[in-house]
Amino acid sequence: MMTRDIKWGIVGLGNIAHQFCEDLSLVEQATIYAVASRSKEKSEAFAKKYGAIKNYDSYDALFKDPDVDIVYIATPHDSHAELSIAAMNHGKHVLCEKPLAVNAAQVKSMIEASKANKVYLMEAFWTRFNPSIVEIKEKIAQGVIGDIVHIKADFSFPQNLEDEHGRNLNMALAGGALLDMGPYPVFLAYLLLGIPNDIKASAQFHETGADIQTSAIFNYDHAQAMLYTGFCHESDMIARIYGTKGEIHIDRIWHEAQGYSIIKEGEKVDFSKPTIGKGFAHEIISCQDHLMSNARENKLWALSDSLNVIGLLDKIRTSIGLKYPFE
């Protein structure tokens, strides 16, 4: 059981890692101890910006650092499984960005590595820890809006569709909207309704083969979820949950919401639920609490949840015919 500050190692120093570290600096008993990039200049600059004690120009060197407690992995999707397993094989706890891996087979191998090495593994699905999402799930469980009959959730931003070698469109990096932005709408349907009876999906593709617009309908016994993600335009990104007794609207941008509204009998009531920083702090706090209690996975977002969500993404990919060259 840990009682001292937890020393974090950061692997992959792109935009998401910057946002994460800004929130990490707000969390008690958290230290940005070491950072790693394949670029020495990038590693040194990142370390200086966030006050990291050590910086490395190889990921393996960070994994071998005996003082690193947990590694946050923020590299492109295709490397999540390989790097997470390498870190765990060096005895490190791991918080890996979503999606936890590219497919269910990879996620299973990561879970096996976690168990074999007796270390903590968690998918960095920060939205699950967002105060609005936590409270909404509780209120739905209490029957505030009755039984859910429909969910509508989208997440779409215009992206650079000219750079065929960039992360968004490169099939070798598991590019495309579905694995980049799509996990969020799929997550919301899964969180509130579970695994659907069947899935219908459709997509449009770039010349590289990466999906740039994907829609899916999840069918349940008494409900449907309509989900959309894309790189072509900006959607309203207000999630709507319809029940037999009312509605819940999650504020824009819903996956990082600062509040939500309940609408019943024509009356709208707004709830303000501001996050700590951008919102990553909540998953970090939960992660550290579990480490301090010697847990091996998170109670709020368990490894079975990550496996279920990647399984749904696999089914969507099968439906639209999306397969990556390394699979």
C-alpha positions in Angstrom: 0.0 0.0 0.0 1.4 3.4 -1.1 1.4 6.3 1.4 4.0 8.5 -0.3 3.6 10.6 -3.5 3.0 8.5 -6.6 5.7 9.0 -9.3 4.3 9.1 -12.8 6.1 8.3 -16.0 4.6 9.9 -19.2 5.1 8.1 -22.5 4.1 9.8 -25.7 4.3 13.6 -25.4 1.7 14.9 -27.8 -1.3 17.1 -27.2 -3.3 14.7 -24.9 -0.2 14.3 -22.7 0.1 18.0 -22.3 -3.6 18.3 -21.2 -3.1 15.3 -18.9 0.0 16.7 -17.2 -1.7 20.1 -16.6 -4.3 18.3 -14.6 -1.8 15.9 -13.0 -0.1 19.0 -11.5 -3.4 19.8 -9.7 -3.6 16.4 -7.9 -2.2 15.8 -4.4 0.4 13.1 -3.9 1.1 13.1 -7.7 4.5 13.8 -9.1 5.4 14.1 -12.8 8.7 12.2 -12.3 9.8 11.0 -15.8 8.9 11.6 -19.4 9.8 9.8 -22.6 9.7 10.5 -26.3 11.7 9.1 -29.2 12.8 12.7 -29.7 15.4 13.9 -27.1 14.6 17.5 -27.8 10.9 16.9 -27.2 11.5 14.9 -24.1 13.7 17.6 -22.6 11.3 20.4 -23.5 8.3 18.5 -22.0 10.3 17.7 -18.8 11.3 21.4 -18.4 7.7 22.6 -18.9 6.2 20.3 -16.3 9.1 20.0 -13.9 9.8 16.3 -14.5 13.0 15.1 -12.7 14.0 12.8 -15.5 13.6 12.6 -19.3 14.4 9.8 -21.7 14.6 9.4 -25.5 13.4 5.8 -25.4 10.3 4.3 -23.8 12.2 1.3 -22.6 14.5 3.4 -20.6 11.6 4.9 -18.7 10.1 1.4 -18.1 13.4 0.4 -16.5 13.6 3.4 -14.2 13.1 1.8 -10.7 11.6 4.9 -9.3 8.6 5.2 -11.7 5.4 3.8 -10.0 2.9 4.2 -12.9 3.2 4.9 -16.6 0.6 7.0 -18.5 0.7 5.9 -22.1 -0.5 8.5 -24.7 0.9 7.2 -27.9 -1.1 6.4 -31.1 -3.6 3.5 -30.7 -1.6 0.9 -32.6 1.2 0.9 -29.9 -1.0 0.8 -26.8 -0.9 -2.9 -26.3 2.8 -3.3 -27.0 3.9 -0.5 -24.8 1.5 -1.3 -21.9 2.6 -4.9 -21.8 6.3 -3.8 -21.9 5.7 -1.5 -19.0 3.8 -4.1 -17.0 6.6 -6.7 -17.7 8.9 -4.2 -16.0 6.6 -4.1 -12.9 4.9 -0.8 -13.7 1.3 0.1 -13.1 -0.3 1.4 -16.3 -2.9 4.0 -17.2 -3.3 3.8 -21.0 -5.3 6.2 -23.2 -8.5 5.1 -24.8 -9.1 2.9 -26.7 -7.1 0.6 -24.4 -6.0 -1.3 -27.6 -7.1 -1.7 -31.2 -9.2 -4.8 -30.7 -10.4 -7.2 -28.1 -7.6 -9.7 -28.6 -5.1 -7.1 -27.7 -7.1 -6.0 -24.7 -7.2 -9.6 -23.5 -3.4 -9.8 -23.8 -3.0 -6.7 -21.7 -5.3 -8.0 -19.0 -3.3 -11.2 -18.9 -0.1 -9.2 -18.5 -1.6 -7.2 -15.7 -2.6 -10.4 -13.8 0.8 -12.1 -14.5 2.7 -9.1 -13.2 0.3 -8.3 -10.4 0.1 -4.7 -11.4 -2.7 -2.1 -11.9 -4.1 -1.6 -15.4 -6.7 0.9 -16.4 -8.0 2.5 -19.6 -7.9 6.3 -19.3 -11.6 6.8 -20.0 -11.7 10.1 -18.2 -15.4 10.7 -19.1 -16.5 7.9 -16.8 -15.1 9.9 -13.9 -16.6 13.3 -15.0 -18.8 14.5 -12.1 -21.7 15.1 -14.5 -21.5 11.6 -15.9 -21.2 10.1 -12.4 -24.2 12.0 -11.1 -26.3 11.3 -14.2 -25.8 7.6 -14.0 -26.8 7.7 -10.3 -30.0 9.7 -11.1 -31.0 7.3 -13.9 -30.5 4.4 -11.6 -32.9 6.2 -9.2 -35.5 6.4 -11.9 -35.5 10.2 -12.2 -36.4 10.0 -15.9 -38.0 6.5 -15.9 -36.8 3.8 -18.2 -34.4 4.9 -21.0 -35.9 4.5 -24.5 -33.5 6.5 -26.6 -30.0 7.9 -26.5 -28.5 10.2 -29.1 -24.8 11.0 -28.8 -22.3 12.4 -31.3 -18.7 13.5 -31.3 -17.3 15.1 -34.4 -14.7 17.7 -35.1 -13.2 18.8 -38.5 -9.8 17.3 -38.9 -7.0 17.6 -41.4 -7.9 15.3 -44.3 -4.9 16.2 -46.4 -2.2 14.6 -44.3 -2.4 10.9 -45.3 0.5 10.0 -43.0 -0.9 11.8 -39.9 -2.4 9.9 -37.0 -6.0 10.6 -38.1 -5.8 8.9 -41.5 -2.8 6.5 -41.3 -4.1 2.9 -41.3 -0.8 1.7 -39.9 -1.5 3.8 -36.8 -5.1 2.5 -36.5 -6.4 5.9 -37.8 -10.0 6.9 -38.4 -12.8 8.5 -36.5 -14.2 5.4 -35.0 -11.2 4.6 -32.7 -10.3 8.2 -32.2 -13.6 9.8 -31.3 -16.1 7.0 -31.6 -15.3 5.3 -28.2 -17.1 8.2 -26.5 -20.6 7.8 -28.0 -20.2 4.0 -27.7 -19.2 4.4 -24.1 -22.3 6.4 -23.2 -24.7 3.8 -24.7 -22.8 1.0 -23.0 -22.7 2.8 -19.6 -26.4 3.4 -19.5 -27.9 0.5 -21.5 -25.2 -2.2 -21.6 -24.5 -4.5 -24.5 -27.0 -4.2 -27.3 -28.8 -7.1 -28.9 -27.6 -6.1 -32.3 -25.7 -3.3 -34.1 -26.3 -1.6 -37.5 -23.5 0.6 -38.8 -22.5 2.6 -41.8 -19.3 4.6 -42.7 -17.6 6.7 -45.3 -13.9 6.3 -45.9 -10.9 8.3 -46.9 -8.7 7.1 -49.8 -6.3 5.7 -47.2 -9.1 3.3 -45.9 -9.6 5.2 -42.7 -13.2 6.0 -41.7 -14.0 9.7 -41.7 -17.7 9.4 -40.8 -19.3 6.5 -38.9 -22.8 6.0 -37.6 -24.2 3.2 -35.6 -27.6 2.2 -34.2 -27.6 0.0 -31.0 -30.8 -2.0 -30.6 -31.9 -3.1 -27.1 -35.1 -4.8 -26.0 -36.9 -1.5 -25.3 -34.5 1.2 -26.4 -32.2 2.4 -29.2 -29.0 4.4 -29.2 -28.1 6.5 -32.2 -24.3 7.2 -32.3 -22.2 9.2 -34.6 -18.5 10.2 -35.0 -16.6 11.9 -37.7 -13.7 14.1 -39.0 -15.7 16.1 -41.5 -17.6 18.7 -39.5 -18.4 20.0 -36.0 -21.5 18.4 -34.5 -23.4 19.9 -31.6 -22.0 17.4 -29.1 -24.9 17.6 -26.7 -25.8 14.1 -25.6 -29.5 13.5 -25.1 -31.0 10.7 -23.0 -34.7 10.2 -23.3 -36.7 8.3 -20.7 -40.4 7.4 -20.1 -40.6 10.2 -17.6 -38.3 12.9 -18.9 -35.0 13.7 -20.6 -31.4 14.5 -19.7 -29.3 16.7 -21.9 -25.5 16.7 -21.2 -23.9 20.1 -21.9 -21.6 20.6 -24.9 -19.0 19.2 -25.2 -20.7 16.3 -23.5 -17.8 14.0 -22.9 -16.1 16.7 -20.9 -19.3 18.2 -19.5 -19.4 20.9 -16.9 -23.1 20.3 -16.2 -26.3 18.8 -17.5 -30.1 19.5 -17.6 -33.2 17.5 -16.6 -36.4 18.2 -18.5 -39.6 16.9 -17.1 -43.2 18.0 -17.9 -41.9 21.0 -19.9 -39.7 22.2 -17.1 -36.0 22.4 -17.4 -33.6 22.3 -14.4 -29.9 23.0 -14.9 -27.2 21.4 -12.8 -23.7 22.8 -12.7 -20.9 20.2 -12.1 -17.5 21.9 -12.9 -14.5 19.7 -13.2 -11.1 20.0 -11.6 -9.0 21.5 -14.4 -10.0 20.1 -17.8 -11.3 16.9 -16.2 -8.5 14.5 -16.3 -7.9 15.0 -12.5 -10.9 12.9 -11.6 -9.6 9.8 -13.3 -6.1 10.5 -11.9 -7.5 10.8 -8.3 -9.5 7.6 -8.7 -6.4 5.8 -10.2 -4.2 6.9 -7.3 -6.8 5.9 -4.7 -6.8 2.4 -6.1 -3.1 2.2 -6.2 -2.9 3.3 -2.5 -5.3 0.6 -1.6 -3.3 -2.0 -3.5 -6.1 -2.6 -6.0 -5.3 -4.1 -9.5 -8.2 -2.5 -11.4 -10.6 0.3 -11.1 -14.1 -0.3 -9.5 -15.7 2.5 -11.5 -14.2 1.5 -14.9 -13.1 -2.1 -14.7 -11.1 -4.1 -17.2 -14.3 -5.9 -18.1 -15.8 -2.6 -19.1 -12.9 -1.8 -21.4 -13.1 -5.3 -22.9 -16.9 -4.8 -23.5 -16.5 -1.4 -25.2 -13.6 -2.6 -27.5 -15.8 -5.6 -28.3 -18.6 -3.2 -29.5 -16.1 -1.2 -31.5 -14.9 -4.5 -33.1 -18.5 -5.3 -34.0 -18.9 -1.9 -35.6 -15.7 -2.3 -37.6 -16.9 -5.7 -38.8 -20.2 -4.2 -39.9 -18.5 -1.4 -41.9 -15.6 -3.6 -43.2 -12.8 -1.7 -41.4 -9.7 -3.7 -40.8 -6.2 -2.5 -40.1 -3.2 -3.8 -42.1 -1.4 -5.2 -39.0 -4.4 -7.3 -37.9 
